[in-house]
Every structure is written in structure tokens, then in C-alpha cells.
Amino acid sequence: MNETLTNKMPKSGAVIFDHEKLDVYRLELGFIAWVTELLEHVSAAPVGKIAEVCDQLDRASLSSLLNTAEGNGKRQRQVRAKFFDDARGSATECAACLDALVAKKVVKEERIYEGKTILIRIVSMLCGLVDRFDSASDRIAEEAVEYHINGMKQDSRTRTTKKTRTRRNE
């Protein structure tokens, strides 16, 4: 993969969006460039054999990038987390498409190694973003609850509760 593409920051003084500053976004752009080269390479294979996989791989790689950009622009933490999680899902879908190309004997496993290595980094980074914005205070949890029957203490049971965040008055 072209390392200058994935590590290239916009020029000083250039107008950039916040998502362009994300390492994962630049890595996703690099993956799209890598996929484009792969798709050009496999286009020589019989069309009916791989057209759906190639189309899905192209769309999933773009979906990951777009969900990352859109998620980074959201203000609500849970909404951000959802978009980053959708981006993560699209990145793992890309990995499955690469596996399908190997299973269909269109490419050898060695050919997709670099792409899957990039995807592992992307998925790891997106998991970190999901964890960061999907705060523990918003998750459903099991709490131990004691209960009594006829004055006798029974075994501890759990009940499901949803913790909600209170809004700050500013």
C-alpha cells in the first residue's frame, strides 16, 4: 500500500474537516486505494464468477469510510458510537469479501494478506472509537437484588436496568 497516502496530512493552512484528522479515516482511504488496485487485477476473471463479491467489496470499503466521516460529525455520543460501529461492520464485511475471492479461487491468500492487515488495524481503531463514545453509563447492566419471601432471605437474583444519563442544566 502507498504509505504516503495513509500518513499524508492536509497541507498547513488548508481547510479540513475534523474526520480528515482521524488516523482511521486516512487508513480507510488507503484501503480503498489498495482495493481499487485489487479489483483492477481481478477484473480479468470471468465476470459472473466474482461480480457480486467485487461490487460488495467496493461498496463496503466506501461504506466504512463514509460512516466514519459521518459519525465523527455527530454530536451525541451514542449516535457517534453507532456510526463507528457501522463502519466497523463494513470493514469486517470487506475482510469476508476478500476471503470469498480466495474461496472462489480468483486470488491467492497471499494476495489479500496486506488488505486484511490494513482491515485489522481499521477494525481495532473503530472498536476503540465505539468504546470511547458508547459510555458505560448508557449500557444495560445486571444488578444483584436481594429479595425476601415470608421474612426469609432468598438467593440473590439479578434484574435488568438501564442507566440513563441526566442532562446538565447550563
GITA-V523531 format. One record per backbone hydrogen bond with DSSP energy under -1.0 kcal/mol. NH is the residue of the N-H (numbers start at 1). CO is the residue of the C=O. If there is no record, write none. Layout:
nh-><NH & NH>
co-><CO & CO>
This chain:
nh-><3 & 5 & 6 & 7 & 14 & 21 & 22 & 26 & 27 & 28 & 29 & 30 & 31 & 32 & 33 & 34 & 35 & 36 & 37 & 38 & 39 & 40 & 41 & 42 & 45 & 51 & 54 & 55 & 56 & 57 & 58 & 59 & 60 & 61 & 62 & 63 & 64 & 65 & 66 & 67 & 68 & 69 & 70 & 71 & 72 & 74 & 80 & 81 & 82 & 83 & 84 & 85 & 86 & 87 & 88 & 89 & 90 & 91 & 92 & 93 & 94 & 95 & 96 & 97 & 98 & 99 & 100 & 101 & 102 & 103 & 104 & 105 & 106 & 107 & 111 & 116 & 117 & 118 & 119 & 120 & 121 & 122 & 123 & 124 & 125 & 126 & 127 & 128 & 129 & 130 & 131 & 132 & 133 & 134 & 135 & 138 & 139 & 141 & 143 & 145 & 149 & 152 & 154 & 157 & 159 & 161>
co-><1 & 2 & 2 & 3 & 11 & 18 & 19 & 22 & 23 & 24 & 25 & 26 & 27 & 28 & 29 & 30 & 31 & 32 & 33 & 34 & 35 & 36 & 37 & 38 & 42 & 47 & 50 & 51 & 52 & 53 & 54 & 55 & 56 & 57 & 58 & 59 & 60 & 61 & 62 & 63 & 64 & 65 & 66 & 67 & 68 & 71 & 76 & 77 & 78 & 79 & 80 & 81 & 82 & 83 & 84 & 85 & 86 & 87 & 88 & 89 & 90 & 91 & 92 & 93 & 94 & 95 & 96 & 97 & 98 & 99 & 100 & 102 & 101 & 101 & 108 & 112 & 113 & 114 & 115 & 116 & 117 & 118 & 119 & 120 & 121 & 122 & 123 & 124 & 125 & 126 & 127 & 128 & 129 & 130 & 133 & 135 & 136 & 161 & 159 & 157 & 152 & 149 & 147 & 145 & 143 & 141>
